Amino acid sequence: MDVDGRVQRLGGRHSIAINARLVAATNRDLKAMVADGKFREDLYFRLNVVPLRIPPLRERPEDIPVMLTAFLESLSRKYGARKRLAPEVLQALSDYHYPGNVRELE
């Protein structure tokens, strides 16, 4: 998409006006990568219009029981079997470090 909000289909001859927003995520420090010359500065500033930092799961353990409940409810609906976690299982899952973040919890 160019700055005027137009795109051209791959192999196309004409550009098309669109109204879109892009949401991008990374686990890299793009600002440092720009400083090191490993990421384009112009792209960084186009992507970094409204930066949001969501801390990793290990920094917000209070979210783990809420997420587990949501995951279990979803699986219960999918498979038609209501399941619950024993308190000691919930505690063990809450104490884990989760290097894979939410994907690992799920």
HUFENQUI-V675060 format. One record per pair of residues at least 6 apart in sequence whose ideal C-beta (glycine too) atoms are under 6 Angstrom apart, sorted by the first residue. I is the first residue (numbers start at 1). J is the second residue. D is the distance in Angstrom with one decimal. If there is no record, write none. Layout:
i = [I;I]
j = [J;J]
d = [D;D]
This chain:
i = [1;5;5;6;6;7;7;8;24;30;30;33;34;34;56;57;57;57;58;58;61;64;71;72;76;98;98]
j = [7;17;18;15;17;16;18;15;47;39;44;39;41;44;101;98;101;102;97;98;94;94;106;83;82;104;105]
d = [5.0;6.0;5.9;4.2;5.4;5.7;5.7;4.7;5.2;5.4;5.4;3.8;5.0;4.9;5.4;4.6;5.1;5.6;5.3;5.5;5.6;4.8;5.8;5.9;4.9;5.2;5.9]
